[in-house]
Amino acid sequence: MNAFPADRTLRIGTRSSPMALAQANTVADLLRKEQPGLQVELHPVTTEADLWQGDLAQLGGKGLYVKQIDSMLQRGDVDMAVHCMKDVPGDTAMPQGLVFAAYLPRDDVRDVLLFPEGSDLRTLDDLPPGAAVATSAVRRKAQINRVRPDLNVVRVRGAVGTRIEKLDGKKKIDTRLDAMILATSGLARLELTHRGRQVFTVHEMLPAVGSGVLGLECRQDDGPVGGLLSRLNHERTMAEVTAERVMLHGLRGHCNSPIAGHCVTEADGQLSLRGMVFSRDGSKFVHAHLWGESSNDPATLGARVSAELLRQGAREIIAGIPH
């Protein structure tokens, strides 16, 4: 593969939110360590999904966060993109000519419960019936409703900092919020971990496919960029994300499907993948947990878990067809 030329500036396409910029700067710093003297430019874009305040499903789903940046990459306006893998749709093929050259080591995948500033409450159990819990994810809503159907789960979107301001009553919204669920890794990137109270285990709240993973994408025919990015690839994370995304693709899942999936590498090197599909209200769900067995091939494991969930009725649950 061709070396990255010293006189070439690497242009990184990223969303313009504080979180996305923090992630892109982290990647830029890692690449400069790999290649001292590397010139990097960030090209932030405010996507259509960032501007939209309504339900993302009406606009076409979370994939819109990545679609605009992917188009810039295909046109040659930027050389690479940094994507949260949980935002990359599983029901469509990779955009023409693009490839993920590297995955960074996975961050904490767990979800965390926050309360308004000054609240003495600590856990989900402390909330009274009817309390308003904010989340933007159908997956989280379904899992909360499974254990606390008496709570009022409210959809709140926006950048993490903005959401916390809404929780604290510093930004006006229609409903007073009693609690909020966010990703632990997101709070950490913004140095707000002190706001988290109850950290859910992955058994209490199974993460989204690709949670906590940043994917570095480039054009397939750009050898110098692909070679540079591949130096940052974390093999174990790549195997785990591959298993999760093959499962998601088999389910034809997108961000409005309440699908959760989490693959880990056990101490003996075996891949272990748990997958769940929920109805939107959490009243129905299917669950599968399989191991890599002798081949330990991530794609094979993802396909097996997907097939098992479909056998249990996942397609009907995703489509909202009553049993």
C-alpha positions, -999 to +999 in steps of 0.1 A: +000+000+000+013+035-008+026+056+021+008+087+029+027+116+013+042+142+036+029+171+015-007+159+015-032+173+041-057+147+055-092+161+054-116+146+080-154+148+074-174+150+107-206+162+121-204+196+138-217+186+172-194+190+202-193+152+206-185+145+169-157+172+169-142+157+201-142+123+184-126+136+152-099+155+172-092+123+191-087+105+157-065+133+144-043+131+175-039+093+171-030+097+134-004+124+142+012+100+166+014+074+139+028+099+114+045+128+131+041+161+111+008+150+095-013+179+085-050+174+094-081+195+086-115+190+101-144+196+077-175+198+100-210+196+085-244+201+102-264+173+087-301+173+079-307+150+109-289+174+132-312+202+122-344+181+124-361+184+158-389+158+152-389+120+151-360+109+130-381+080+116-402+106+097-370+120+080-356+086+071-338+075+102-304+078+119-286+069+087-290+105+077-262+114+102-237+095+081-253+099+046-242+135+040-206+129+051-204+097+030-215+117-001-187+142+006-163+113+009-175+098-024-171+132-042-136+136-029-144+167-008-129+149+023-104+120+026-120+101+055-149+101+079-153+093+116-186+076+123-202+062+155-209+027+143-243+026+161-254+053+137-245+033+105-276+016+091-277-022+090-304-026+063-284-011+034-251-020+017-220+001+022-220+032-001-204+026-034-166+028-032-163+033+005-149+010+032-142+010+069-104+008+071-102+007+109-122+005+141-108+021+173-108+001+206-143+000+220-154+024+247-177+016+276-210+003+260-232+007+290-261+032+294-264+054+324-293+071+342-291+108+350-313+130+372-319+167+373-293+188+392-300+188+429-321+156+428-315+130+456-327+101+434-302+074+424-318+046+405-347+037+382-365+021+411-365+054+430-387+070+403-425+072+411-451+058+387-457+082+359-423+099+361-410+112+327-378+095+316-361+110+285-343+090+258-339+093+220-336+055+215-364+031+207-341+003+220-339+020+255-376+028+256-385-008+249-361-021+277-373+005+302-410-004+295-401-040+300-391-035+337-411-003+345-442-001+323-456+025+347-430+052+336-436+078+309-408+075+284-403+107+265-384+112+233-357+139+236-331+145+209-302+168+204-265+170+214-257+155+247-250+189+264-283+202+251-302+172+264-287+176+299-298+213+298-333+201+291-331+177+320-320+204+343-348+228+331-323+252+316-338+247+282-376+250+277-394+219+266-431+207+268-426+181+295-408+184+329-382+156+329-375+134+360-346+114+345-327+107+313-307+078+299-275+085+279-245+065+268-217+063+294-191+068+266-207+100+255-206+115+290-170+105+293-160+122+260-176+154+272-161+150+307-195+148+323-193+113+340-200+129+374-236+135+362-243+097+359-261+079+388-271+044+379-249+026+353-269-002+338-252-035+332-254-049+297-279-076+311-301-048+324-300-028+292-285-045+261-265-020+240-272-010+204-252-027+177-218-009+173-221+009+207-190+026+218-171+020+186-157+047+162-153+035+126-128+052+103-141+052+067-123+061+035-125+055-003-116+020-012-092+031-040-073+056-018-044+034-008-024+060+011-054+069+034-065+033+038-029+023+048-026+052+073-060+044+089-054+007+091-025+013+115-052+023+141-074-008+136-082-028+167-086-064+156-108-076+185-132-047+181-134-053+144-143-090+150-170-080+176-185-052+154-185-075+124-206-102+143-231-075+155-235-059+121-240-091+102-267-099+128-283-065+122-281-068+084-297-103+086-326-087+106-328-058+080-325-036+111-324+002+110-324+028+138-361+027+142-361-011+148-358-019+185-328-042+180-299-046+205-268-067+200-235-070+219-206-093+211-177-098+234-145-119+232-144-143+262-112-151+281-106-182+260-109-162+227-144-174+219-168-148+205-201-145+223-230-126+208-263-117+224-291-103+203-326-090+212-355-076+192-383-058+210-417-045+202-417-007+205-435-008+239-413-036+252-442-060+258-428-086+233-392-096+227-370-124+214-335-132+226-306-153+214-272-159+228-247-180+209-209-186+208-184-187+179-177-224+184-150-241+164-148-217+135-152-186+157-159-166+126-176-133+134-198-132+103-209-168+107-218-161+144-238-129+134-257-149+108-265-177+132-279-153+159-299-134+133-314-167+120-323-178+156-340-144+163-360-147+130-370-183+139-384-169+171-405-143+153-382-112+151-395-102+116-431-099+129-420-079+160-399-055+138-428-051+114-453-045+143-474-075+132-495-088+162-490-125+171 
